[in-house]
C-alpha cells in the first residue's frame, strides 16, 4: 500500500480500490499529511464514487489526530474545493478524495494549500512515508478533536455568477449532463438564481456510473446528450466530468465546440474589458486564440500541456487573467488562478445570451482553421519516433516546448508522448482543408510506418 507508483504525475494519487488504496492507507496518509501541513485547518471533500465516503472518513479522522481542525465540505466538486482555499481565510489546505474521470474502481486524492497552490505529493512522499512508519508503530497521544461541517454552496454560486453580466438567463434552454457525478451539487442551486430552462441528465449521484464513463472528452460518451438535444431543441449542452471541474460544450445541433474555440470566445470578452490582459494557452492550442489575443491588444503566452504548468505561469505573470488546458480545464485569475468548468460555462452563456445568436452562429466567426483535435497512435517508442520526425522535417521551424511542434507558413503540428502509455499524441492545424488532408496523410503514413 506504500508504492509510490500510485502517484501519477506528481500531483495526483490514483489507485484501484481496495487493492492499491484502502482505508488503512488513508488513515496513515491523513495523519502524516496533517503533520506536514503548516496551519490550523484542512478542508476535506469527496466525489460520488462508492468508496469515497469511507476513504474520506478514514483520512479525516487522522487529520484530527495530527492536531489539525477538520472542515468537512462533504460531497462537492473539485472546483468548489479550490474555491474554498481562496475564499475562506481559515482554510490552510484542502484535500479532494477523487479519481476524476477514471473508471469506477479507481479512487485517489489531490491536495492544495492556501490559494489553490497544488501539493507535489511525489516530492513530499519520502517525508510522508517516514511519518507513516512512525505512526504505524507508536500510540496516538490524547488530543481534542476539532471538527466543523461547512456549507459553501451559496458562496460558490454567488462567486460563479460574479463572472456574468447577465442577471437572468430566462431565454436560454440548456441540457446539463452530470454523469452521475457531482455537478448536480451546484447546478440545481445555480439554475434557481440564473433562471435558465434546464434539462438535467444523470443528476443522481451513483459511483457505478451506470450511464456512461465519466470522461467528457471521449466522443462515445456524448451520445445520450446528442439524443436529448434533438428531443428538447435546446440551445446548448454542458457536459461535466466525474468531479465536475471540466466542461465540454455542444451547440444546438449536438456538435462539439472545440475547447480552443471556447477559449478564444472567453479571451475575446476578457480582452474587450481588459485590453492589456495576458492570455495563456498551451503547446496544442489553436492559433485562433493567439489571433484573438493579439488582435485585441493582449499578450499571448504558451506553456506545456498540464494544469500545474499553467498554474505556475499564471503565478509568475500577474497580467495573465485567463488560461486554458487542452482537456477542457479553464483557469481564471479572479478564481485564485484555479480552473473551473462552470465558470467557463457561465461566461460562455453570458456571451450567448447577449448575442441573440444561435450557439453555432456565435462560434462561426472563430472557426478560421481546419483542426485535428488530439489523436493517439500506439507506438513502440514514442520518444524515439519524435526524434525521427524532427530529423525528417528538419528544414522547417521547430520548437520543443512540449514534445515537438513543427511550423508551416499555413499551419503547424505537434507530437507529444503520453506520460504513462506507449502512445504518441498528434495535433494538427492548417488554414484550409486541402492543406490539412495532404499534411495529415503524410504524418500518419510516417508515424504508422515507424511505429514498431
VEXMI-892469 format. One record per residue (C-alpha): residue in one letter; y, z, x. Coordinates in steps of 0.05 Angstrom, whole numbers, plus 5000, padded with zeros to 4 digits. Layout:
% VEXMI-892469
AYZX;...
//
This chain:
% VEXMI-892469
X500050005000;X504750035061;X504249305081;X511049005099;X508748325072;X510548555002;X517748495023;X519047755014;X525847525040;X528348195066;X531948405003;X526448354951;X520048744945;X514748364905;X507348504895;X501548464846;X500749094804;X496649524814;X493049234876;X499149144921;X504049624889;X502850224844;X505850884821;X503651264883;X507250784928;X513550824884;X513351584886;X513551584961;X518250994968;X523151314918;X523751964957;X524651625024;X529751134995;X533551714963;X533752065030;X536351435064;X542051315014;X548551655030;X552051924969;X550152354910;X547351904855;X542751304846;X542350874784;X535450614764;X533350094713;X527349664697;X525648994665;X520848824608;X514448794649;X508649224625;X508349614690;X515849734696;X516650384655;X511350764694;X513950504761;X521050694741;X518651394723;X514951474790;X520851214831;X525851634792;X522152284799;X522152224874;X529452024876;X530852704845;X526053044894;X530352764950;X536253154923;X539952574891;X542352534820;X538452004779;X542551594729;X537651214685;X540050564654;X533250434623;X531649724602;X537249244621;X538748604660;X539648544735;X547048364729;X548248994688;X545749394747;X550149044798;X555949144749;X554549884748;X555349944824;X562449674819;X564849934752;X562750664757;X565651084813;X559951584813;X554251084825;X552851034900;X546750584897;X542450224846;X535050034845;X532249494799;X524849514782;X523548774771;X519748174796;X524947694766;X521547034747;X514747184778;X508447174734;X506747774691;X502048114740;X507648204791;X512848734798;X517648954852;X524649214865;X531549024890;X536649524915;X544149524927;X549450014949;X556350134922;X560049484901;X553449104900;X552149094974;X544848854979;X540049315017;X535748965070;X529149315055;X525648975113;X530849235162;X530249955139;X522649915128;X520750295192;X525350865173;X522550905103;X515350875127;X516651445176;X519351875119;X513651665073;X508551925123;X512352575129;X513052675054;X505752495043;X503553085086;X508853605070;X510154015007;X516253884963;X521454434971;X524254754907;X530154344883;X534454304820;X533553614790;X539753244766;X538752714712;X543152304665;X541651754615;X547551284612;X549250754561;X553250194595;X552449634543;X559449684512;X562849684580;X558549094603;X560148674541;X567548814548;X567148614621;X563647954603;X568947784550;X574547924600;X572747254633;X574446864569;X581046674537;X577546514471;X577447114424;X572946824371;X567546304383;X566046204309;X565645454314;X560245474368;X552945444349;X548245644405;X540945804420;X539246344470;X532246394498;X530947094526;X523846924549;X521347594521;X525347894579;X531848294580;X537347804557;X536748064486;X539648734510;X546648444515;X546247804473;X545948164406;X551948614423;X555748024453;X554547594392;X557648124346;X564148114387;X564347374404;X562747124334;X558746514352;X552846274309;X546746504348;X539546274340;X535446774380;X529046534413;X523747014441;X528347634438;X522548124431;X521148434500;X513948304519;X511448384590;X505747894576;X510947334569;X506747024513;X511046414500;X512446134569;X513146324642;X519846684656;X522746154704;X528145724671;X528645234729;X521744944713;X522044364665;X515644544627;X518845204606;X524344874566;X520144524513;X520845064459;X528445054462;X528744294460;X524844314396;X529344864367;X535644474385;X533143884345;X531544344286;X538144724285;X543044184310;X546044704357;X551844554405;X548744864466;X542745244492;X542545824541;X536046004576;X535446634618;X530146834668;X525947474663;X531247954688;X536947544656;X541447454717;X540446694718;X542146194663;X540345464652;X544545074602;X542344484558;X547044044518;X546543884443;X541343344458;X536843824496;X538643504563;X539143964623;X546044054654;X545644084729;X547944754757;X552444354804;X555944064743;X556744754712;X559444994779;X564544414781;X566944564709;X567845304723;X571145164790;X575944694756;X578145224707;X578945744762;X583045264805;X587745074748;X589345814742;X589045954818;X590545314858;X589745674925;X582745924910;X576645844952;X570145574922;X563445654958;X557245234947;X551045154989;X547744625030;X544944254969;X550944304922;X553043644892;X559243324923;X562643364854;X564144104868;X567643934934;X571343364899;X573943804843;X575844354891;X579943914937;X583043514880;X585744154852;X588544454916;X582844924932;X578845064995;X571444884996;X566145255037;X558745105046;X553445635061;X545945675067;X541645705004;X540346424983;X544446944947;X545247405007;X548746865048;X553446734990;X555047474984;X556447525058;X561046925056;X564947204998;X565547875032;X568447545095;X573347085058;X577347425002;X580146754980;X573346554950;X573746704876;X567446344855;X560846134886;X554045894864;X546945834890;X542545244871;X537545634828;X542945794776;X546046424806;X553546444796;X557946934835;X564847194816;X569847584858;X572147954795;X564948174786;X564748514855;X562147854885;X555747954845;X552247404806;X551647374731;X548746834687;X552147084623;X559047094656;X558046374677;X555846214606;X561846554574;X566646164618;X563045514601;X563145684526;X570645854532;X571945164562;X567544824510;X570945194452;X577944984475;X575944264490;X573844084419;X568543634451;X561043604447;X557543914506;X555143234531;X562242964526;X565043554565;X560543434625;X561242674625;X567542674669;X563943094721;X557842634726;X560142194783;X553742164825;X546442004819;X542842634840;X535742854854;X535143594839;X530743974887;X523843664892;X518043954932;X512943594976;X506743935002;X506343805076;X502244095134;X508144285178;X515044265145;X518944445207;X515543905249;X516943395194;X524343585192;X524843435266;X521342755255;X526442595200;X532242795245;X529542345300;X528341755253;X535341795224;X538842005288;X544141445283;X547141785222;X551642405218;X547443045211;X548343795205;X543544385210;X547044885166;X540644965125;X534744525144;X537243815157;X542843455120;X543942715134;X550342355112;X551741645090;X558441325070;X555841334999;X551741974996;X547342495031;X540442805030;X537743485053;X530843745071;X529144485078;X522544845090;X520145355039;X520346065067;X513246245044;X509445605026;X507644945063;X513044575024;X518744115043;X524544134993;X528443484984;X535343404952;X538742724948;X545342454921;X548741764921;X554441414886;X550140904849;X543140854821;X541640254865;X543340644928;X539241234901;X533040824888;X533040504957;X534141154994;X529241544951;X523641054963;X525041045038;X524941805043;X518841915000;X514841395039;X516741715105;X515142425081;X508442235050;X506241825110;X507742415156;X505442985111;X498743145144;
//
